[in-house]
Amino acid sequence: MTPRPASRRRFLAGAAALPFLSAGFPAGARAQGTQRYASLNIFIPAAPGGGWDSLGRAIEQVARQGGLVGAMQFENVGGAGGAVGLPRFVAQRRGRPDALMVAGAVMVGSTITNKSPVGVRDVTPIARLTDETLAVVVPASSEIRDLKGLMDALRANPGGVAVGGGSAGGMDHILLGQLIKSVGRNAREGSYVAFAGGGPAQAAILGGQVKAGISGFSEFAEQIKAGRMRALATSGATRTDPAVPTLRESGIDIVMGNWRGLFAPPGISADIRANHIRFATELHALPAWKSLLETRGWEDAFMEGGAFEEFLKRDLEATAAVLREIGLA
């Protein structure tokens, strides 16, 4: 990512926590591919139900349906935006040809914020898969009626506006810091409440434990549709929902997203890495995958191999710079 001013820096992304519906694919979406694994282990460095877990389960449904894999096993190890699970994946899966991890932009920020001795540089990038716009929401009962109301409250007293989201140092946290900075306050003054998964964050927002929330749009979509949450703005370059303005449309020049992808452990051979890349490429080519992206509202952010590795290097540098600028690193 080419460095730009913090308010204009774009973080490509991917996330979602809605349950995957294996039914509903068009008849032509069931094309078969070459089986790449008899059995594949997927490591999720997060609790069940969040964006990484949702993507992993979606990969399983499409890959098995498409004949790319015989069986898949999952292990979830949550905590600190992936900073707890990542060292375990590196230590226990090193060199294994049948192991992949689902992670993304949140891990880049969380490992920097938590000063983790193990980071994304210690795993093998395979493919970036999805990107997702973030949403800023309040409970429907909130006295905050629109984005201006939230920004006025942040300008007056950032510490008095508790905002819930994912792990500390992740994209949700970074976006809050950017919003506070945009009204002339110091991001260190903010009150950010980190949750381990989408479920606890939603419960806290709806229960009034926090005044607002930030997460991937799809994590809030059902609550917004049901009228239990009010979406104030989204962080994409264009509208995700026709009824919800972007931050830029609202006069705040911020565009941000949340990418997710696949990583292999360290210590694998070039041939094993090539097989993983073929798996990701063939998964991406399946009609069922394209249908899934439409159903989930995920953007197709596919990038594999060396191109993904170069993107990751730039993203690490840009994320570290933003975290320093807003006082989170």
C-alpha positions, 0 to 999 in steps of 0.5 A, a space after each residue: 500500500 502506498 503511504 498516504 495521509 492517515 485520513 486517506 489511507 485505505 486498508 483492504 479488507 474482508 470479514 463477516 459473521 453471518 451463518 453460511 447457507 450451503 443451500 441456494 447456489 444456482 444449479 450451475 454453481 456446482 462445478 467440480 475441481 481437482 481435489 487438493 487435499 484428502 484432509 485439510 486443517 484450518 486454524 482460526 485464531 479467533 473465537 467461533 462466530 466472528 469474521 475469520 471463523 465465518 470465512 473459514 466455514 464458508 471455505 469449507 462449504 464451497 471447497 467440499 462442494 466443489 471437490 477441492 478437499 475431502 474433509 476439513 477440521 477446525 481449531 479455534 484459539 481466540 484472544 487479542 485479535 489473533 495474537 494469542 493463536 498465531 504463536 500456536 499455529 507457528 509452533 505446532 503447524 510448522 512444515 505441515 502440508 495440510 494446514 492453513 490459517 484464516 486471518 487478516 487486517 485485524 491481526 496486522 494491527 493487533 500484533 503491533 499493538 500488543 507488541 507480539 513477538 510473533 507476527 504475520 511475517 512469521 507465516 507464509 502468505 497464500 491468498 487474500 480473499 475478501 474485503 469488507 466495509 466497516 459500519 458505525 452503528 448505535 442502538 435504535 434507542 440511542 439519543 444519537 440520531 446521526 453521524 453528526 451527533 456522534 462526532 459532536 459527542 466525540 469532539 466534546 468528550 471522547 472518553 465519555 463515548 464508549 465504542 465497542 468493536 473487535 480486538 484492540 489495535 484492529 480495524 475497528 479500533 483504528 477507525 475510532 482513532 481516525 474519527 476522534 483525530 478528525 475532530 481535533 482530539 487525541 485518539 488516546 482520549 477515546 474509550 474503546 471497548 474490545 470484544 473477542 467476537 461479533 456476538 459479545 460486541 452486538 450484545 454490548 451495543 444492544 444492551 447499552 453497555 457501549 454508546 456505539 459500535 464499529 465492525 464489518 457491515 455484515 456483522 450488524 446487517 441483521 440487527 440493522 434490517 430488524 431495526 434494532 441498530 441504526 447505521 450512521 455511516 460506512 467506511 467504504 469508497 461507495 455505499 454498501 447499503 443504499 440507505 447508509 451514507 459513507 464517511 466521505 459523503 458525510 464530510 469525513 475523508 476516511 476510506 477503510 476496509 477489512 481484508 481477510 485471507 489464507 496463510 500457511 505455516 512457516 517451513 513449508 516447501 515451494 511445492 506445498 506453497 504452490 499447491 496451497 495457491 492452486 487451491 485458493 485460485 481454484 476456490 476463487 474460480 468456483 461459481 459457488 464462491 462468487 455466489 457466496 460473495 454476493 450473499 455475504 456482501 463481501 468484496 472480491 479482493 483476490 490476490 495470491 502468492 508473491 503479489 499478496 506477499 508484497 501487499 502484506 509488506 506494504 500493509 504492515 508498514 502502513 498500519 504501523 505508521 497509522 497506529 503510531 500517528 493515532 497513539 495506538 503503537 
